[in-house]
Amino acid sequence: MAEPTTNFVDTLRVDDNARQRRRRRVKPQLPLATRILRAWRLYVLLAPALIWVLVFCYWPMYGVQIAFRDFSPATGLTGGPWVGFEHFTRFVTSYQFGLVLKNTLILHLYELAVGFPAPIILALVLNAVRQKYFSRAVQLITYAPNFISVVVVVGIMVMLLDPQAGAVNSLVNLFGAPSVNFMGQAGWFRHLYVFSGVWQTAGFSAIIYLAALSSVPPELHEAARVDGASRLRRIWHLDLPAILPIAVILLILNIGNILNVGFEKVLLMQNPLNLDVSQVIGTYVYQVGLKAPIPQYSYATAIGLFNSVVGVLLLVIVNQMARRIAKAGLF
């Protein structure tokens, strides 16, 4: 029977590993305090960010305990009696629970279905355009709305869609159709919210995908073109795999915020005529916690905490699914 042959590279690797083991035995690892003192400059650079996170992200969590108490401003955060999950049970069993949960889920899923692929499509189109000046001009025009305040965006919508003097209704009247009260009809609320959001954010979000597309070597496209691959084939086999990891991470983050629909914009677009479809969890918390004649701080905090816990659970579930299906994840 022939003796097994050893590769020269394997022999060098074995010798190197043995040398490293001997070096570790000779020089034991330094204590943690010593290593921190030696790298104190790095820890000084890290300190401001760490302090900011502790003060503004973790210290406010101390107030979450009022979700389990009957909070009163007169007794302070720790003065109210413990009531356990009473406020959570009250929210889940209230008649508003089904309505606000349904509105929140529908609005976010609608926004996700339309708003998530929009920047990907825009980035793929801009990447495929050969006229670079045209591509840059379109990119500048599309990401400029991202810098407009939400208040201004809603103000523009109100002016354009005004039933009496709005430009959209003036155009509708030219074709002999009657004016439409877009902001006052519940059926238009979700469409206006989602598509105005796409107009505002698609161009800016496309920058991330354009950066990922720039990592695809042009030689691959040239080789695919020589082999007779069409433009769609090249997008499918070259461009989409390049942006898939980033798309998966952004999708996970979006699904984690499934119950955190844009509170500010919904509140600005909300009126008594569209309240049946515009009342989401965020606006409901504002209504019972601050806007009510008798603010219910503990009840509002319990709803907000419920919202956050569901978001974290969804984030973990979707991340695990993405790791198994697409081999990419957030953590």
N, C-alpha and C positions, 0 to 999 in steps of 0.2 A: 504494500500500500504506500502510495506516494505521500511524502511529508507535506503538510500545508505550507505554502509560500507566503511570506509577509511582504507587503508593499513597503517601498522605501519611505513614502510619505507617511504611512501609518507608523513606521518605526520612529520617524522624527516627532510625530505627534505624541506618541507614548513617552518618548524621552522628555519632551517639553512639559507634558503633564506631571511627570515625576519631578522635574526640576521645580515646577511651581508649587507642588506639595511640600518639597523640602524647604522652599523659601518661606512658605506660610508657617512651617514649624519653627523655622529660625526666627522669623519676625511675626510674633503674634499681633493680632488686631489691637489697635489702640483703644482705650476706653472712650465712651461716647462723649464725655465732657471734654476730653482732649481734642477729639476731632472737631467738636463745635467751636472750641477756642481757636483752633487753627484756621477754620473757615468762617470766622466771625464777620468778615466783610459780606459774605453771601447772605448771612442771616440778618444783617442790618438792612440790606436791600429788600429782603422778604418781609421785614417787620411792618412797614406801612400797610401793605396789602392785607397782611394777617390781622392787624388791628382793625382795619376798615371792615373786614368780614365779621370779626367778632362783635364789633360795636353795632353795626347797622344790619347784620343778617341774623346773628344768633342771640344777642341780648334782647331784642324785641320779642323773641319767642317766650320770654318769661311771662308775657302778658297773655299767652294762650290759655293759661289756667282759668281765666274767667269764663271760658266755654264750659267749665265743669262747676262753676259757682253761680250764685245769684249775685251778680256784681252790682254794687251801688257806688257812685262817685264819692259818697260821704264816708264810706268805710275803706276805700282804697282797693288795690288789686287783691290783697290777701284777706280782706275783711269780711267778704260775703260767705255764707255757708255753702258747703259742698252739696251739689245736687246730682253728681254722677253724669250719666248720659241723658238726663231729662231733656235738655235742649235739642240734642240730636234726634231723640225719639219724637219730639214735638215737630221738628222740621220734616222728618220722613213721613209722619202720619198726617201732615197738614194737607189741605186741599190744593195748596199752591205747589206742592212738591212735584207732582206729575207734570204740571204745565211748565214750570221753569226748567225742569230737567229736560223735557222734550224740546223746548225752544232752544236751550243751550246746545244740545246734541245736534239737532238739525242744522242750526246755524253754523256750528263749527265743522260738521262733516261736509256741508255744502261748500263752505269756504275752502276746506282741504281738497275737495274733489276738483274745484275750479282753480284755486289759487296755487296749489302745489305744482301741477304740471306746467303752468303758464311760464314761469321763469326758465324751466328746462327747455321748453319748445323755443322760447325767444333766444336762449343762448345757442341752441343748435342752429337756428336760422342765421343768427349773426355770425356764427363761426363758419357757416357754409358760404356766406356772401364774399365774393372775391374783391368787390370794390371796397377797400378799407375806409375811404373817406365816407362813403354812404353808411357803412357799418358803424363807424364812430359817431356819426351824426344821429343815427337812430338810437344808439346806446345812450348818448347824452340826453336826447329828448325823453327817453323812456325812464331813466333813473332820476331825472330832475323832480318829478312829483313826490319822491320819497322825502324831500326836505320841506314839504309843505305841512304845516300843522294840521292835525285832525280837525280842529275847530274851523280852520279855513276851508278844508275840503268839504265839510258838511255845509258851510256857508255857501260855497260855490254850487253845491247840489241844490240847496234851497232856492237860490236865485235862478238856476237853469230850469228847474222843474216847477217853478211857480205857476199855478193854474191861470193867473191873469196876465202876467208880463214875462213869463219864462220863455227862453229861446226854444226849448223843446216843444212846448205847447203851441208856440207861434208856428213852428214847422208843421205840427200836427194839424193845426187849423187850415194851413194852406191846402191840405188835401181834403178839406171838407169834414174832417172828423172833429168831434167835440173835445174840449180840454179835459185832461186827466189830472186828478189830484194825486200825483205819485207819492208824495210824502204822507198823505192822509189815508191811503188805502193799504190795508194789511197785506194784501197779496204782492205788493211791490217792495215791501220792506227788505226781505231777504235778498232779492235780486240786486237792489240798490246797494246794500251793505257789502255783498260779496264782490260785485264787479267794480265798485269804486275802490275797494281794497286791492283788487288786481291791478287796476290802473295806477294806484299809488306805489305798490311795492314790487311789482313784477320786474321792472327794469333794474332796480337795485339788487334784488335777489339773484338776477341773472349774472351779476359780476362774479359771484362765487363759482358758478358753473363754467363761466368763460375761463376763469383761472385754472380750473381742472382740465378743461379741454386743451389749454395751451401745453399741457404735459404730454399730449399725444405727438410722437415724432412725425414730422411731415413725410419722412421716408415711407412710413407705413401706408399713408394715403396714396403716395405715388405708386407703391408696389401693388396696392389693391386696384388702383385705376388701370395699371398695365395689365393686371389679370382680368380686367373686364368687369370689376365690381361697380354697380351703380352707386349713386349718391346715397340712396336709402340704405343700401347694403353696408356702405362704409360707416354711416351713422349708427347702424344697428350693431355692427361688429367691432368698431373702433371707438367711436365717441361715447356711446352709452356705457360700455364697461368702464371708461375713464371717470365718469361722473357718478357711477353707481354708489361707491362708498359714501360720498358726500350727501347724495340724495337720501340714502338710508338714514344717516345721522340726523339730517334735517327733518325727515319724516318722523323719526322717533321723538324728537323734541316737540314737533307740532302735535303729535298724538298725546304726549304728556301734558300738554296745555289744553286738552280737549274741553275742559270745563271752564277755562279762563278766556272766554270770548272777550274781544276788545271792549272793555267796560265803557271807556270814554266815548267812543264813537256810537255805541248802542244808546247810551244815555242821551247824546246830542240828537240822535235821529228819532228818539222815542217821543210819542205823543199819545193822548188818550185814544186816538182812532186806530193806532196799530199796536196797542198794548198787548193784545192777545198773542202776538207772535214776537214781540220785542222784549218781553219780560224774561230776562235770563238770570242766572244765579247772581252774577255780579251786581246787576241793578237791583235785584231783590234784597241783597245784603245792604246796599246803600239805603234802600227805602226803609227797611225795618231798623237799621242800626243808627242812621243819622237823620233821615228826613222825617221820620215819624214824630208826631207830637210828644210821645213818650218814648225816647230811644231805648231799644232793647239791645244793649251792648253784648250781653252774654249770648243771646240767641243769634245775633249776627256773627259773633266770633265762632260759634259752633258751626254755622253754615259755611263760613270761610274755611274752617279746619276740615270739615267734611270734604269740601271742594279740593283742598290740597292733598288729602290722603288718597282720594280717588285718583288724582293726577299722578301721584307717585307710583301707585299700584299699576296704572296703565303704562307708565314709563318703563317699569321693570318688565312687565309682560311683553310689551312690544319689542324691547331690547333683546330679550331672550329669543323671541321669534325671529328677529332679524339676524341674530348670530347663527341660528340654525339654518335659516333659509338662504340668506345672502352672504353669510360668512363675514358680516360686518356689524359692529355695534358701538354703542356709546361708552360702555364700560364692561 
